[in-house]
Amino acid sequence: MRQPAHRPAPAATVNAGGARLDIANLSAYYGARKAVQDVNLVVEPKQVTAMIGPSGCGKSTVLRCVNGMHQTIPGARAEGAIDLDGVNVLSDQVDPVRLRRRIGMVFQRPNPFPTMSIYDNVAAGLRLGHRGRRTPDLDAIVERALRQANLWHEVRDRLKAPGAGLSGGQQQRLCIARALAVQPEVLLMDEPCSALDPISTLAIEDLIFTLREQYTIVIVTHNMQQAARVSDVTAFLTVPAVGEPGRLVEVGPTSRLFSSPTQKATEDYITGKVG
């Protein structure tokens, strides 16, 4: 289904404190199968929004729709609207490269480019975005991004070493630095701690607390304790019955949703009655 035309997403310049996301009537498909149906969610700037729910309910699919990755899968499509400060990111008029400069993504498993150094991993997005144009001051930007990711002091003396040689937790922070280097307004994090040990998980959670001061953050997590620790708002998605698409059941301030959910399905999931 062709979306109405909108202006191209402008290239990110200096981050001004995050952007608002308005997700309206979002449905996502893999071929003929509907994976997510009619999701409506407002993500406020400079807040952390956590998405929780059982496996297969569409949390990661929603995240991938937000930065245009879902639509790159053969046969996949999305309907509805995802408004990023006035730009519908589902429009085919939006430049996906510019979009991903505004909306960064951190994946479940650390994925540094294996043949690149620490420095080159961080600079990769900048170099891609400035092909044919003057490259900005990479040294300063790489240092800024590594400092934002709380990694600078651990790697500043070995920037030319392979990024893949870092520990798992360091690799994940390197991937966060890579996303931050292009100064996005929104940072999406798809289970960023699921492959990490408890100490590395704590480091990432501490980092999220710091980054929320500058970025709009959406995190998908299966760890409800983590959602309770790091998020301002929590959205619960589930699959009503086998074979049905995932739906958004309830969204609200994290403290309220975990202490007094308004929907029985939310309460059953939080209390462990259903998984």
C-alpha positions as a printed Julia matrix, in Angstrom:
275×3 Matrix{Float64}:
  0.0     0.0    0.0
  1.51    3.32  -1.09
  1.77    5.88   1.69
  0.95    9.57   1.08
  3.94   11.62   0.02
  5.77   13.64   2.62
  8.91   15.71   2.57
 12.19   13.79   2.88
 13.58   13.41   6.38
 16.18   16.16   6.8
 19.72   15.2    7.67
 20.5    15.37  11.38
 22.74   18.22  12.48
 23.11   19.02  16.15
 20.93   16.99  18.49
 18.44   19.32  20.14
 17.09   17.0   22.78
 15.35   14.16  20.99
 12.25   13.98  18.83
  8.66   12.94  19.38
  7.34    9.79  17.72
  3.64    9.32  17.02
  2.8     5.78  15.94
 -0.74    5.63  14.55
 -2.66    2.51  13.44
  0.56    0.69  12.64
  0.15   -2.77  11.12
  3.11   -4.78   9.88
  3.17   -7.75   7.52
  5.57  -10.48   6.48
  4.11  -11.42   3.13
  0.47  -12.3    3.74
  0.95  -12.78   7.48
  0.03   -9.85   9.69
  2.53   -9.7   12.56
  1.32   -6.54  14.29
 -2.09   -4.87  14.19
 -3.21   -1.3   14.9
 -0.48   -0.14  17.28
 -1.01    3.4   18.58
  1.77    4.8   20.72
  3.21    8.24  21.48
  6.9     8.32  22.42
  7.84   11.58  24.1
 11.22   13.31  23.69
 13.95   12.75  26.27
 12.18    9.81  27.85
 12.83    6.08  27.88
  9.91    4.01  26.61
 10.14    0.27  27.25
  8.24   -2.3   25.19
  7.54   -5.57  26.98
  5.58   -8.68  26.11
  5.95  -12.38  25.23
  8.1   -13.56  22.34
  6.43  -13.19  18.98
  4.14  -10.31  19.94
  5.79   -7.88  17.53
  7.93   -5.68  19.77
 11.02   -5.89  17.58
  8.92   -5.59  14.43
  7.53   -2.27  15.64
 11.07   -1.08  16.36
 12.25   -2.07  12.88
  9.31   -0.25  11.3
 10.33    2.94  13.07
 13.73    3.14  11.36
 12.66    1.59   8.07
 14.44   -1.75   8.44
 11.25   -3.81   8.33
 10.46   -2.54   4.86
 13.81   -3.82   3.54
 12.77   -7.44   4.15
 11.48   -9.07   0.92
  7.69   -9.23   1.03
  7.41   -7.18   4.23
  5.4    -4.0    4.47
  3.93   -1.61   7.01
  0.69    0.36   7.01
 -0.43    3.29   9.1
  1.84    6.18  10.05
  4.92    6.79  12.14
  5.31   10.54  12.54
  8.79   11.82  13.44
  8.3    15.52  14.17
  6.08   15.99  11.13
  7.61   13.4    8.81
  5.85   10.08   8.15
  8.78    7.67   8.11
  6.67    5.06   6.27
  6.38    7.31   3.24
  8.27    6.1    0.19
  9.46    9.69  -0.23
 11.68    9.41   2.84
 15.38    8.81   2.2
 16.24    5.72   4.33
 19.87    6.81   4.79
 18.83   10.19   6.16
 16.14    8.52   8.26
 18.68    6.24   9.94
 20.84    9.24  10.76
 17.9    10.6   12.73
 16.92    7.23  14.24
 19.8     5.09  15.51
 19.49    1.37  16.23
 21.29   -0.92  18.66
 20.68   -4.63  18.23
 20.31   -7.61  20.55
 23.83   -8.9   19.95
 26.81   -6.57  19.59
 27.65   -6.26  15.9
 30.85   -4.26  15.43
 32.24   -4.43  11.92
 34.77   -7.26  12.35
 37.41   -5.94   9.95
 37.34   -2.38  11.31
 39.21   -0.79  14.18
 37.46    0.75  17.18
 37.95    4.18  15.62
 36.66    3.14  12.2
 33.61    1.43  13.71
 32.54    4.69  15.32
 33.32    6.74  12.2
 31.62    4.37   9.74
 28.25    6.11   9.64
 29.81    9.53   9.33
 31.94    8.48   6.38
 28.95    6.91   4.66
 26.87   10.04   5.12
 29.59   12.36   3.79
 30.6    10.54   0.64
 31.67   13.09  -1.93
 31.62   15.89   0.62
 34.06   17.26   3.15
 34.43   14.87   6.07
 33.86   16.5    9.47
 36.43   16.48  12.26
 36.33   12.74  12.81
 38.75   12.7   15.74
 36.55   15.04  17.79
 33.33   13.25  16.88
 34.73    9.79  17.59
 35.94   10.96  20.99
 32.59   12.59  21.77
 30.65    9.44  20.83
 32.94    7.17  22.84
 32.65    9.49  25.84
 28.85    9.47  25.52
 28.98    5.67  25.48
 31.22    5.64  28.59
 33.91    3.83  26.61
 36.53    6.5   25.91
 38.74    5.91  28.95
 38.8     2.15  28.27
 39.85    2.36  24.61
 41.53    5.75  24.04
 45.0     4.15  23.92
 44.02    1.47  21.4
 41.67    3.12  18.92
 43.33    1.31  16.01
 42.78   -2.12  17.59
 40.01   -4.31  16.13
 36.56   -3.51  17.5
 35.8    -7.22  17.56
 38.59   -7.68  20.12
 36.65   -5.92  22.87
 34.61   -7.73  25.5
 30.91   -8.3   24.87
 29.82   -5.38  27.01
 32.43   -3.1   25.45
 31.34   -4.17  21.97
 27.76   -3.22  22.77
 28.86    0.19  24.02
 30.96    0.53  20.85
 27.82   -0.11  18.81
 26.01    2.53  20.87
 28.88    4.95  20.18
 28.6     4.17  16.47
 24.89    5.02  16.57
 25.51    8.22  18.55
 28.31    9.47  16.26
 25.82   10.69  13.64
 23.89   12.6   16.33
 20.47   10.93  16.02
 17.38   12.25  17.72
 15.95    8.82  18.55
 17.82    5.75  19.77
 16.17    2.34  19.4
 17.55   -0.53  21.5
 16.39   -4.08  20.74
 17.12   -6.18  23.84
 20.57   -4.58  24.16
 21.53   -6.55  27.28
 20.2   -10.02  26.5
 23.63  -11.34  25.48
 25.55   -9.61  28.28
 26.66  -10.56  31.78
 25.15   -8.77  34.82
 28.05   -6.31  35.18
 27.89   -5.31  31.52
 24.11   -5.09  31.76
 24.43   -2.64  34.65
 26.86   -0.55  32.61
 24.38   -0.34  29.72
 21.53    0.55  32.08
 23.61    3.31  33.67
 24.37    4.56  30.17
 20.67    4.67  29.31
 20.05    6.89  32.34
 22.66    9.33  31.03
 21.53    9.27  27.4
 17.88    9.98  28.24
 18.94   13.58  28.95
 19.61   14.11  25.23
 17.76   11.43  23.28
 14.39    9.85  22.79
 14.97    6.18  23.66
 12.83    3.13  22.95
 14.01   -0.17  24.4
 12.61   -3.65  23.79
 13.26   -5.99  26.69
 12.07   -9.34  28.03
 13.43   -8.38  31.43
 10.6    -6.72  33.31
 12.92   -5.72  36.15
 15.06   -3.91  33.6
 12.02   -2.12  32.18
 11.06   -1.06  35.69
 14.59    0.22  36.37
 15.33    2.21  33.24
 12.07    3.39  31.66
  9.72    6.29  32.19
  6.89    4.73  30.18
  6.13    1.06  29.49
  4.06   -0.39  26.65
  2.78   -3.97  26.91
  2.12   -5.96  23.74
  0.79   -9.48  23.48
 -0.72  -12.02  21.1
 -4.41  -12.53  21.98
 -4.48  -16.07  20.56
 -2.25  -18.42  18.59
 -1.94  -17.26  14.99
 -3.25  -13.75  15.64
 -1.12  -10.61  15.18
  0.43   -8.84  18.11
 -1.45   -5.93  19.65
 -0.67   -3.13  22.06
 -2.69   -3.83  25.2
 -1.7    -1.04  27.57
  0.74    1.84  27.89
  1.41    4.14  30.8
  3.94    5.48  33.28
  6.16    2.57  34.3
  5.53    2.9   38.03
  1.76    2.87  37.48
  1.72    0.07  34.93
  3.75   -2.27  37.13
  1.89   -1.44  40.35
 -1.69   -1.17  39.1
 -2.22   -2.21  35.47
 -5.66   -1.5   34.09
 -5.87   -4.58  31.85
 -6.04   -8.16  33.11
 -3.73   -9.35  30.33
 -1.06   -6.92  31.55
 -1.46   -8.04  35.15
 -1.26  -11.72  34.16
  1.97  -11.14  32.24
  3.63   -9.02  34.92
  2.72  -11.48  37.69
  3.92  -14.46  35.65
  0.54  -16.13  35.18
  1.18  -16.12  31.44
  4.5   -15.88  29.65
